[in-house]
Amino acid sequence: MDVQPIWGAPRGRFRRRQGGRVLLAPVLGALMVLVAACGGSGEGRGDDDGKDAASQAAVKISVEDGAEDVGTSGALKVTVDKGTLKSVTVKDRKGNTVDGKLSEGGSVWKPVRHLSTATEYTVDAVAKDSEGREAAEHADFTTLEPKNTFTGRYVPENGQTVGVGMPVDVRFTRGITNPKAVEDAIKVTAEPSVPIDGRWFGNDRLEFRPEKYWKPGTKVTLSMDLNGVEGRPGVYGTQTKKVTFTVGRSQISTVDAASHQMTVVRDGKKIKTLPVTAGAPGTETYNGKMVISEKHPVTRMNGETVGFGGEYDIPDVPHAMRLSDSGTFIHGNYWSGQWTFGNRNASHGCVGLFDYRGGSTSTPAGWFYGNSMIGDVVVVKNSHDRTIQPENGLNAWNMPWEQWKAPQ
């Protein structure tokens, strides 16, 4: 049998004749393999279940990336459309995180507190759609640098040991017109824990106390996070401060203006009775509970500073301890005769104890000064005057607890 090439056929392929027939099977088989390879099987078509598609969740950060002079309250918010927020992380450059709260549906995140001023923050938010596919958004921004600021001056000092009557007193350098924002940024806690409430006196003073005197040995902590708080329009706090003090032994001294005696009770036991002189008729001593707020080994007392003109000016009053902002002290007295103490009231409203000029530790005034501390309580009774106002000094105990807690 002769085999001849078919001219015009593809190179390398041949047709063979056999018995008058043309054999094409090898070529058709190759074509079928080629078609199968190009088309694939019908079972593989339409197999994409959508998991590789983009997330439908759309995350939005209210502050634009790179923004400056951003407000410290109310400006930052993270939201998501067609999804729920999985995580929101806000940090400053030191790595401090900002706590936040998600809405019930998980579509809105807001910080639970104000931001700090002049601070760079980074926001990273991740959300997921109904198919679990994630979407993310990032932003960096810087908060405003205020032109006008305020601070809070506080007592007691950090590490101080005080008497059981010591409240926590904060006085601001500017009048506050947004008291809630300021009060929310100040926390006072105690160990062992007791309920503590704050009350405003005017617009520049906030004071905290428990219902009753502190228990001796209590550790009290004042935390102020005022940096970024807008206390009044355009005026921002700048402080971040933590102060801890200890409550020492209990000492309550009661002055009876009628009997001219003072009884000193420490930790529930009477330890001393001292003769005193209180305010004379017309210049009586306030009644009520008064807290020692200052101690001075010697000080000047000038009647002109408290409304008594030139009636007195004593440059060297010994063993003086302040009981009110209006000028009430308990102090040593060397200019009245010793017989005065325990027998009559002769002062301009202060409580006097016998002393020598220059002071002496052996006198009643010297003993009481040496055995008293800031925060001790002096109670005056049976004086022909009104009860001292709670805002006059550190004398919060003259307001009933229910009134103290009442909304202002």
Sine and cosine of phi, psi and omega as CSV:
sin_phi,cos_phi,sin_psi,cos_psi,sin_omega,cos_omega
0.00,0.00,0.72,-0.69,0.03,-1.00
-1.00,-0.03,0.65,-0.76,0.08,-1.00
-0.90,-0.44,0.82,-0.58,-0.05,-1.00
-0.84,-0.54,0.62,-0.78,0.08,-1.00
-0.93,0.36,0.56,-0.83,0.09,-1.00
-0.99,-0.11,0.93,-0.36,-0.04,-1.00
-0.93,0.37,0.69,-0.73,-0.02,-1.00
0.99,-0.17,-0.21,0.98,0.06,-1.00
-0.96,0.27,0.36,-0.93,0.02,-1.00
-0.85,0.53,0.58,-0.81,-0.05,-1.00
-0.87,0.49,0.72,-0.70,0.02,-1.00
1.00,0.03,-0.07,1.00,0.05,-1.00
-0.90,-0.43,0.59,-0.80,-0.06,-1.00
-0.71,-0.71,0.53,-0.85,0.17,-0.99
-0.98,-0.20,0.65,-0.76,0.05,-1.00
-0.88,-0.47,0.70,-0.72,0.06,-1.00
-1.00,-0.07,0.68,-0.73,0.09,-1.00
-0.56,-0.83,0.89,-0.45,0.00,-1.00
0.86,0.51,0.57,0.82,0.03,-1.00
0.99,0.13,0.05,1.00,0.01,-1.00
-0.95,-0.30,0.46,-0.89,0.07,-1.00
-0.98,-0.21,0.83,-0.55,-0.04,-1.00
-1.00,-0.03,0.90,-0.43,-0.04,-1.00
-0.89,-0.45,0.08,1.00,-0.12,-0.99
-0.83,0.55,-0.70,0.71,-0.01,-1.00
-0.87,0.49,-0.62,0.79,-0.01,-1.00
-0.94,0.35,-0.68,0.73,0.01,-1.00
-0.90,0.43,-0.61,0.79,0.04,-1.00
-0.88,0.47,-0.67,0.75,0.01,-1.00
-0.90,0.43,-0.64,0.77,0.02,-1.00
-0.89,0.45,-0.62,0.78,0.01,-1.00
-0.91,0.42,-0.65,0.76,0.06,-1.00
-0.89,0.46,-0.65,0.76,-0.01,-1.00
-0.90,0.45,-0.69,0.72,0.01,-1.00
-0.89,0.45,-0.68,0.73,0.00,-1.00
-0.89,0.46,-0.64,0.77,-0.02,-1.00
-0.92,0.40,-0.61,0.80,-0.04,-1.00
-0.97,0.23,-0.64,0.77,-0.12,-0.99
-1.00,0.07,-0.46,0.89,-0.09,-1.00
0.94,0.33,0.03,-1.00,-0.02,-1.00
-1.00,0.08,0.45,-0.89,0.02,-1.00
-0.92,0.40,-0.43,0.90,-0.04,-1.00
-0.93,0.36,-0.40,0.92,-0.04,-1.00
-0.99,0.11,-0.22,0.98,-0.06,-1.00
-0.97,0.24,0.67,-0.74,0.04,-1.00
0.96,0.29,0.38,0.92,-0.07,-1.00
-0.99,0.12,-0.15,0.99,-0.03,-1.00
-0.93,0.36,0.88,-0.48,-0.04,-1.00
-1.00,-0.03,0.07,1.00,0.10,-1.00
1.00,-0.04,-0.02,1.00,-0.06,-1.00
-0.94,0.34,-0.36,0.93,0.01,-1.00
-1.00,0.02,0.00,1.00,0.01,-1.00
-0.97,0.24,0.32,-0.95,0.00,-1.00
-0.92,0.39,0.53,-0.85,0.04,-1.00
-0.91,0.42,0.59,-0.80,0.05,-1.00
-0.99,0.11,-0.23,0.97,0.00,-1.00
-0.93,0.38,0.74,-0.67,0.01,-1.00
-0.89,-0.46,0.95,-0.31,-0.04,-1.00
-1.00,0.02,0.68,-0.73,0.04,-1.00
-0.73,-0.68,0.80,-0.60,0.11,-0.99
-0.98,-0.19,0.82,-0.57,-0.13,-0.99
-0.90,0.44,-0.43,0.90,0.01,-1.00
-0.99,-0.13,0.79,-0.61,-0.03,-1.00
-0.94,0.35,0.53,-0.85,0.06,-1.00
-0.87,0.49,0.78,-0.62,-0.01,-1.00
1.00,0.04,0.03,1.00,-0.03,-1.00
-0.91,0.42,0.53,-0.85,0.06,-1.00
-0.81,-0.59,0.26,-0.96,0.05,-1.00
0.86,0.51,0.62,0.79,-0.03,-1.00
-0.99,0.16,0.64,-0.77,0.01,-1.00
-0.90,0.44,0.48,-0.88,-0.06,-1.00
-1.00,0.06,-0.25,0.97,0.02,-1.00
-0.72,-0.70,0.75,-0.67,0.12,-0.99
0.99,0.10,-0.15,0.99,-0.07,-1.00
-1.00,0.08,-0.57,0.82,-0.11,-0.99
-1.00,-0.04,0.78,-0.62,0.07,-1.00
-0.41,-0.91,0.61,-0.79,0.06,-1.00
-0.87,-0.50,0.78,-0.63,-0.01,-1.00
-0.76,-0.65,0.31,-0.95,0.07,-1.00
-0.65,-0.76,0.65,-0.76,0.08,-1.00
-0.94,-0.34,0.65,-0.76,-0.01,-1.00
0.86,0.51,0.70,0.71,0.03,-1.00
0.09,-1.00,-0.12,-0.99,0.07,-1.00
-0.76,-0.65,0.50,-0.86,0.00,-1.00
-0.97,0.23,0.77,-0.63,0.03,-1.00
-1.00,-0.03,-0.65,0.76,0.02,-1.00
-0.37,-0.93,0.56,-0.83,0.13,-0.99
-0.70,-0.71,0.85,-0.53,0.00,-1.00
-0.85,-0.52,0.84,-0.55,0.04,-1.00
-0.84,-0.54,0.82,-0.57,-0.04,-1.00
-0.70,-0.72,0.49,-0.87,0.19,-0.98
-1.00,-0.02,-0.03,-1.00,-0.10,-0.99
-0.94,0.34,-0.30,0.95,0.05,-1.00
-1.00,0.06,-0.05,1.00,0.01,-1.00
1.00,-0.03,0.05,1.00,0.04,-1.00
-0.95,0.30,0.77,-0.64,-0.05,-1.00
-1.00,-0.04,0.45,-0.89,0.05,-1.00
-0.97,-0.23,0.86,-0.51,0.02,-1.00
-0.95,0.33,0.58,-0.81,0.00,-1.00
-0.64,-0.77,0.07,-1.00,-0.03,-1.00
-0.69,-0.72,0.73,-0.69,0.05,-1.00
-1.00,0.02,0.58,-0.82,0.12,-0.99
-0.92,0.40,0.27,-0.96,-0.08,-1.00
-0.85,0.53,-0.62,0.79,0.01,-1.00
-0.99,0.12,-0.07,1.00,0.03,-1.00
0.97,0.24,0.33,0.94,-0.06,-1.00
-0.97,-0.23,-0.19,0.98,-0.04,-1.00
-0.70,-0.71,0.73,-0.69,0.11,-0.99
-0.86,-0.51,0.72,-0.69,0.07,-1.00
-0.71,-0.71,0.52,-0.85,0.09,-1.00
-0.93,0.38,0.55,-0.84,-0.01,-1.00
-1.00,0.06,-0.15,0.99,0.04,-1.00
-0.64,-0.77,0.12,-0.99,0.02,-1.00
-0.95,0.31,0.32,-0.95,0.12,-0.99
-1.00,-0.01,0.27,-0.96,0.04,-1.00
-1.00,0.10,0.39,-0.92,0.03,-1.00
-0.98,0.21,0.40,-0.92,0.09,-1.00
0.73,0.68,0.72,0.69,-0.09,-1.00
-0.78,-0.62,0.67,-0.74,0.06,-1.00
-1.00,0.02,0.75,-0.67,0.00,-1.00
-0.83,-0.55,0.48,-0.88,0.10,-0.99
-0.86,-0.51,0.72,-0.69,0.02,-1.00
-0.88,-0.47,0.78,-0.63,0.11,-0.99
-0.78,-0.63,0.87,-0.50,-0.05,-1.00
-0.82,-0.57,0.68,-0.74,0.03,-1.00
-0.79,-0.61,0.72,-0.69,0.04,-1.00
-0.76,-0.65,0.25,-0.97,0.07,-1.00
-0.70,-0.71,0.52,-0.85,0.02,-1.00
-1.00,-0.04,-0.15,-0.99,-0.08,-1.00
-0.91,0.42,-0.35,0.94,0.02,-1.00
-1.00,-0.06,0.06,1.00,0.01,-1.00
0.99,0.11,0.12,0.99,-0.01,-1.00
-0.99,0.16,0.71,-0.70,-0.13,-0.99
-1.00,-0.09,0.52,-0.86,0.14,-0.99
-0.71,-0.70,0.56,-0.83,-0.07,-1.00
-0.74,-0.67,0.40,-0.91,0.05,-1.00
-0.58,-0.82,0.53,-0.85,-0.06,-1.00
-0.70,-0.72,0.56,-0.83,0.08,-1.00
-0.43,-0.90,0.57,-0.82,0.16,-0.99
-0.89,-0.46,0.64,-0.77,0.04,-1.00
-0.44,-0.90,0.24,-0.97,-0.01,-1.00
-0.80,-0.60,0.71,-0.70,0.00,-1.00
-0.99,0.17,0.23,-0.97,-0.08,-1.00
-0.92,0.39,0.42,-0.91,0.13,-0.99
-0.95,-0.31,0.94,-0.35,-0.15,-0.99
-0.95,0.32,0.54,-0.84,0.09,-1.00
-1.00,0.05,-0.49,0.87,-0.02,-1.00
-0.84,-0.54,0.73,-0.69,-0.10,-1.00
-0.73,-0.69,0.22,-0.97,0.13,-0.99
-0.63,-0.78,0.38,-0.93,0.10,-1.00
-0.73,-0.69,0.22,-0.98,0.06,-1.00
-0.91,-0.41,0.81,-0.59,0.07,-1.00
-1.00,-0.08,0.79,-0.61,-0.21,-0.98
-0.81,-0.58,0.43,-0.90,0.23,-0.97
-0.66,-0.75,0.53,-0.85,0.03,1.00
-0.96,0.27,0.04,-1.00,0.06,-1.00
-0.99,0.11,0.34,-0.94,0.03,-1.00
-0.89,0.45,0.74,-0.67,0.04,-1.00
0.99,0.13,-0.02,1.00,-0.07,-1.00
-0.97,0.23,0.52,-0.85,0.16,-0.99
-0.97,-0.26,0.78,-0.62,-0.14,-0.99
-0.75,-0.66,0.19,-0.98,0.06,-1.00
-0.97,0.24,0.17,-0.98,-0.13,-0.99
-0.94,0.34,-0.25,0.97,-0.03,-1.00
-1.00,-0.07,0.08,1.00,-0.11,-0.99
-0.96,0.26,0.91,-0.41,0.13,-0.99
-0.99,0.16,0.14,-0.99,0.15,-0.99
-0.99,-0.14,0.88,-0.48,-0.14,-0.99
-0.87,-0.50,0.82,-0.58,0.02,-1.00
-0.83,-0.56,0.84,-0.55,0.01,-1.00
-0.88,-0.48,0.81,-0.59,-0.14,-0.99
-1.00,-0.06,0.53,-0.85,-0.04,-1.00
-0.98,0.21,-0.20,0.98,0.09,-1.00
-0.71,-0.70,0.51,-0.86,0.08,-1.00
-0.90,0.44,0.67,-0.74,-0.07,-1.00
-0.98,-0.19,0.79,-0.61,0.07,-1.00
-0.95,-0.32,-0.08,1.00,0.08,-1.00
-0.85,-0.53,0.94,0.35,-0.14,-0.99
-0.90,0.44,-0.55,0.84,-0.03,-1.00
-0.89,0.45,-0.69,0.73,0.00,-1.00
-0.88,0.48,-0.64,0.77,0.00,-1.00
-0.94,0.34,-0.71,0.70,-0.02,-1.00
-0.90,0.45,-0.60,0.80,0.03,-1.00
-0.91,0.42,-0.39,0.92,-0.04,-1.00
-1.00,-0.03,0.02,1.00,-0.01,-1.00
-0.85,-0.53,0.80,-0.60,0.00,-1.00
-0.82,-0.58,0.68,-0.74,0.10,-0.99
-0.83,-0.56,0.83,-0.55,-0.02,-1.00
-0.79,-0.61,0.36,-0.93,-0.03,-1.00
-0.69,-0.72,0.47,-0.88,0.09,-1.00
-0.74,-0.67,0.93,-0.37,0.07,1.00
-0.92,0.39,0.47,-0.88,-0.12,-0.99
-0.95,0.32,0.66,-0.75,0.13,-0.99
-0.62,-0.78,0.44,-0.90,0.09,-1.00
-0.89,0.45,0.72,-0.69,-0.01,-1.00
-0.75,-0.66,0.72,-0.69,0.01,-1.00
-0.78,-0.63,0.49,-0.87,0.03,-1.00
-0.96,-0.29,0.48,-0.88,0.04,-1.00
-0.62,-0.78,0.65,-0.76,0.02,-1.00
-1.00,0.05,0.67,-0.75,0.20,-0.98
-0.89,-0.45,0.96,-0.27,-0.12,-0.99
0.94,0.33,-0.38,-0.93,-0.02,-1.00
-0.95,-0.32,0.20,0.98,-0.04,-1.00
-0.73,-0.68,0.26,0.97,-0.04,-1.00
-0.56,-0.83,0.75,-0.66,0.01,-1.00
-0.76,-0.65,0.80,-0.60,-0.07,-1.00
-0.80,-0.60,0.60,-0.80,-0.04,-1.00
-0.85,-0.53,0.60,-0.80,0.05,-1.00
-0.37,-0.93,0.37,-0.93,0.18,-0.98
-1.00,0.08,-0.01,-1.00,0.00,-1.00
-0.91,0.42,-0.69,0.72,-0.03,-1.00
-0.87,-0.50,0.14,-0.99,0.04,-1.00
-0.80,0.60,0.50,-0.87,0.06,-1.00
-0.86,0.51,0.50,-0.87,0.13,-0.99
-0.98,0.19,0.72,-0.70,0.04,-1.00
-0.80,0.59,0.66,-0.75,-0.02,-1.00
1.00,-0.03,-0.10,0.99,-0.01,-1.00
-0.92,0.40,0.66,-0.75,0.13,-0.99
-0.98,-0.18,0.84,-0.54,-0.04,-1.00
-0.90,-0.43,0.70,-0.71,-0.02,-1.00
-0.84,-0.55,0.79,-0.62,0.12,-0.99
-0.96,-0.27,0.85,-0.52,0.05,-1.00
-0.89,-0.45,0.84,-0.55,0.01,-1.00
-0.88,-0.47,0.87,-0.50,0.05,-1.00
-0.89,-0.46,0.90,0.44,-0.11,-0.99
-1.00,0.05,-0.21,0.98,-0.03,-1.00
-0.89,0.46,0.91,-0.41,0.00,-1.00
0.98,-0.20,-0.16,0.99,0.03,-1.00
-0.98,0.22,0.80,-0.60,0.04,-1.00
-1.00,0.04,1.00,-0.09,-0.08,-1.00
-0.95,0.30,-0.50,0.87,0.11,-0.99
-0.48,-0.88,0.32,-0.95,-0.10,-1.00
-0.78,0.63,0.87,-0.50,0.05,-1.00
0.98,0.20,0.07,1.00,-0.02,-1.00
-0.87,-0.49,0.87,-0.50,-0.15,-0.99
-0.87,-0.48,0.57,-0.82,0.12,-0.99
-0.95,0.32,0.41,-0.91,-0.02,-1.00
-0.78,-0.63,0.02,1.00,-0.13,-0.99
-0.99,-0.12,0.63,-0.78,0.29,-0.96
-0.75,-0.67,0.92,-0.39,-0.19,-0.98
-0.57,-0.82,0.61,-0.79,0.14,-0.99
-0.79,-0.61,0.79,-0.61,-0.07,-1.00
-0.79,-0.61,0.76,-0.65,0.04,-1.00
-0.81,-0.58,0.75,-0.67,0.05,-1.00
-0.73,-0.68,0.26,-0.97,-0.07,-1.00
-0.89,-0.46,0.66,-0.75,0.08,-1.00
-1.00,0.02,0.84,-0.55,-0.02,-1.00
-1.00,0.08,-0.47,-0.88,-0.01,-1.00
-0.92,0.39,0.33,-0.94,0.03,-1.00
-1.00,0.04,0.78,-0.63,0.12,-0.99
-0.66,-0.75,0.91,-0.42,0.02,-1.00
-0.87,-0.49,0.87,-0.49,-0.02,-1.00
-0.93,-0.38,0.78,-0.62,-0.06,-1.00
-0.92,-0.38,0.86,-0.51,0.04,-1.00
-0.99,-0.11,0.85,-0.52,0.10,-0.99
-0.98,-0.18,0.97,-0.26,-0.07,-1.00
-0.92,0.39,-0.36,0.93,0.00,-1.00
-0.98,0.18,-0.64,0.77,-0.01,-1.00
-1.00,-0.06,-0.14,0.99,0.02,-1.00
0.88,0.48,0.59,0.80,0.01,-1.00
-0.79,-0.62,0.51,-0.86,0.11,-0.99
-0.84,-0.54,0.80,-0.61,0.03,-1.00
-0.97,-0.25,0.80,-0.60,-0.02,-1.00
-0.97,-0.23,0.86,-0.51,-0.02,-1.00
-0.89,-0.46,0.84,-0.54,0.01,-1.00
-0.88,-0.48,0.80,-0.60,0.00,-1.00
0.75,0.66,0.65,0.76,0.09,-1.00
1.00,0.07,-0.03,1.00,-0.03,-1.00
-0.88,-0.48,0.71,-0.70,0.05,-1.00
-0.95,0.32,0.83,-0.56,-0.04,-1.00
-0.91,-0.41,-0.24,0.97,-0.05,-1.00
-0.28,-0.96,0.56,-0.83,0.20,-0.98
-0.81,-0.58,0.81,-0.59,-0.11,-0.99
-0.83,-0.56,0.65,-0.76,0.08,-1.00
-0.97,0.26,0.64,-0.77,-0.04,-1.00
-0.70,-0.72,0.20,-0.98,0.23,-0.97
-0.79,-0.61,0.74,-0.67,-0.01,-1.00
-0.95,-0.30,-0.27,-0.96,-0.08,-1.00
-0.94,0.35,0.69,-0.72,0.00,-1.00
-0.95,0.32,0.27,-0.96,0.07,-1.00
-0.80,0.60,0.77,-0.64,-0.04,-1.00
0.99,-0.10,-0.41,0.91,0.05,-1.00
-0.73,-0.68,0.72,0.69,-0.10,-1.00
-0.90,0.44,0.40,-0.92,0.07,-1.00
-0.98,0.20,0.60,-0.80,0.10,-0.99
-0.86,0.52,0.58,-0.82,0.27,-0.96
-0.99,0.15,0.24,-0.97,0.13,-0.99
0.91,-0.42,-0.02,-1.00,-0.03,-1.00
-1.00,-0.03,0.86,-0.51,-0.03,-1.00
-0.84,-0.54,0.64,-0.77,-0.07,-1.00
-0.96,-0.29,0.73,-0.68,0.06,-1.00
-0.91,0.40,0.86,-0.50,-0.05,-1.00
-0.94,-0.35,-0.33,0.95,0.02,-1.00
-0.56,-0.83,0.48,-0.88,0.11,-0.99
-0.76,-0.64,0.76,-0.65,0.00,-1.00
-0.73,-0.69,0.85,-0.53,0.07,-1.00
-0.84,0.54,-0.57,0.82,0.07,-1.00
-0.45,-0.89,0.59,-0.81,0.00,-1.00
-0.46,-0.89,0.27,-0.96,0.06,-1.00
-0.99,-0.10,0.66,-0.75,0.08,-1.00
-0.83,-0.56,0.89,-0.47,-0.06,-1.00
-0.86,-0.52,0.85,-0.53,-0.04,-1.00
-0.86,0.51,-0.44,0.90,-0.02,-1.00
-0.91,0.43,-0.45,0.89,-0.05,-1.00
-0.98,0.19,-0.25,0.97,-0.03,-1.00
-0.80,-0.60,0.39,0.92,0.13,-0.99
1.00,0.04,0.24,0.97,0.02,-1.00
-0.96,-0.28,0.29,0.96,0.05,-1.00
0.83,0.56,-0.72,-0.69,-0.03,-1.00
-0.99,-0.16,0.44,0.90,-0.06,-1.00
-0.90,0.43,-0.49,0.87,0.05,-1.00
-0.38,-0.92,0.45,-0.89,0.11,-0.99
-0.41,-0.91,0.99,-0.12,-0.10,-1.00
-0.94,-0.34,0.93,-0.38,-0.14,-0.99
-0.98,0.19,-0.25,0.97,-0.17,-0.99
-0.69,-0.73,0.81,0.59,0.04,-1.00
-0.95,0.32,0.85,-0.53,-0.07,-1.00
-1.00,0.03,0.41,-0.91,0.16,-0.99
0.77,0.64,0.82,0.57,-0.09,-1.00
-0.99,-0.15,0.73,-0.68,0.03,-1.00
-0.74,-0.67,0.82,-0.57,-0.10,-1.00
-0.97,0.24,0.68,-0.74,0.05,-1.00
-0.90,-0.44,-0.27,0.96,0.01,-1.00
-0.49,-0.87,0.34,-0.94,0.09,-1.00
-0.95,0.30,-0.37,0.93,-0.07,-1.00
-1.00,0.07,0.03,1.00,0.13,-0.99
0.92,-0.40,0.17,0.99,0.06,-1.00
-0.98,0.18,0.80,-0.59,0.05,-1.00
-0.78,-0.62,0.35,-0.94,0.32,-0.95
-0.93,-0.38,0.83,-0.56,-0.21,-0.98
-0.45,-0.89,0.22,-0.98,0.11,-0.99
-0.96,0.28,0.52,-0.86,-0.04,-1.00
-0.68,-0.73,0.90,-0.43,0.00,-1.00
-0.96,-0.29,-0.16,0.99,-0.13,-0.99
-1.00,-0.07,-0.28,0.96,0.10,-1.00
-1.00,-0.08,0.54,-0.84,0.01,-1.00
-0.87,0.49,0.52,-0.86,-0.07,-1.00
-0.87,0.49,-0.48,0.88,0.00,-1.00
-0.90,0.45,-0.43,0.91,-0.04,-1.00
-0.85,0.52,-0.64,0.77,-0.11,-0.99
-0.96,0.29,0.84,-0.54,-0.05,-1.00
1.00,-0.04,-0.07,1.00,-0.08,-1.00
-0.81,-0.59,-0.55,0.84,-0.01,-1.00
-0.44,-0.90,0.32,-0.95,0.03,-1.00
-0.99,-0.16,0.83,-0.56,-0.16,-0.99
-0.71,-0.71,0.12,0.99,-0.11,-0.99
-1.00,-0.09,0.05,-1.00,0.07,-1.00
-1.00,-0.04,0.36,0.93,0.05,-1.00
0.82,-0.57,-0.24,0.97,0.06,-1.00
-0.99,0.15,0.20,-0.98,0.15,-0.99
-0.97,-0.23,0.86,-0.52,-0.06,-1.00
-0.95,-0.32,0.58,-0.81,0.12,-0.99
-0.82,-0.57,0.55,-0.84,-0.04,-1.00
-0.87,0.49,0.66,-0.75,0.00,-1.00
-0.44,-0.90,0.23,-0.97,0.15,-0.99
-0.99,-0.17,0.40,-0.92,0.08,-1.00
-0.88,0.47,0.73,-0.68,-0.09,-1.00
1.00,0.00,-0.23,0.97,0.06,-1.00
0.99,0.12,0.53,-0.85,0.01,-1.00
-0.52,-0.85,0.67,-0.75,0.01,-1.00
-0.96,0.29,-0.25,0.97,-0.06,-1.00
-1.00,0.02,-0.18,0.98,-0.02,-1.00
-1.00,0.09,0.27,-0.96,0.10,-1.00
-0.83,0.56,-0.65,0.76,0.00,-1.00
-0.91,0.41,-0.67,0.74,0.00,-1.00
-0.90,0.43,-0.67,0.74,0.01,-1.00
-0.89,0.46,-0.73,0.68,-0.07,-1.00
-0.91,0.41,-0.63,0.77,0.03,-1.00
-0.88,0.47,-0.71,0.71,-0.04,-1.00
-0.94,0.35,-0.34,0.94,-0.04,-1.00
-0.95,-0.31,0.28,0.96,0.00,-1.00
-0.87,-0.50,0.41,-0.91,0.07,-1.00
-0.67,-0.74,0.32,-0.95,0.11,-0.99
-0.81,0.58,0.74,-0.67,0.00,-1.00
0.99,-0.15,-0.18,0.98,0.12,-0.99
-0.92,0.38,0.44,-0.90,-0.07,-1.00
-0.96,-0.28,0.72,-0.70,0.14,-0.99
-0.88,-0.48,0.88,-0.48,-0.02,-1.00
-0.97,-0.24,0.77,-0.64,0.06,-1.00
-0.93,-0.36,0.75,-0.67,0.04,-1.00
-0.71,-0.71,0.31,-0.95,0.06,-1.00
0.89,0.46,0.45,0.89,0.13,-0.99
-0.99,-0.10,0.54,-0.84,-0.01,-1.00
-1.00,0.07,0.85,0.53,0.05,-1.00
-0.56,-0.83,0.17,-0.99,0.00,-1.00
-0.97,0.24,0.19,-0.98,0.09,-1.00
-0.97,0.25,0.68,-0.74,-0.03,-1.00
-0.88,0.48,0.59,-0.81,0.02,-1.00
-0.95,0.31,0.57,-0.82,-0.06,-1.00
-0.89,0.45,-0.42,0.91,-0.01,-1.00
-1.00,0.06,-0.09,1.00,0.00,-1.00
-1.00,0.05,1.00,0.06,-0.12,-0.99
1.00,-0.08,-0.40,-0.92,0.01,-1.00
-0.99,-0.15,0.79,0.61,-0.22,-0.98
-0.93,-0.37,0.70,0.72,-0.04,-1.00
-0.88,0.48,-0.37,0.93,-0.10,-1.00
-0.94,0.34,-0.13,0.99,0.03,-1.00
-1.00,0.07,0.05,1.00,0.10,-0.99
-0.94,-0.33,0.78,-0.63,0.04,-1.00
-0.85,0.53,0.52,-0.85,-0.09,-1.00
-0.86,0.52,-0.68,0.73,-0.02,-1.00
-0.89,0.45,-0.60,0.80,0.06,-1.00
-0.94,0.34,-0.62,0.78,0.01,-1.00
-0.87,0.50,-0.65,0.76,-0.05,-1.00
-0.99,0.16,-0.26,0.96,-0.12,-0.99
-0.89,0.45,0.58,-0.82,0.03,-1.00
-0.84,0.55,0.57,-0.82,0.00,-1.00
-0.97,-0.26,0.00,0.00,0.00,0.00
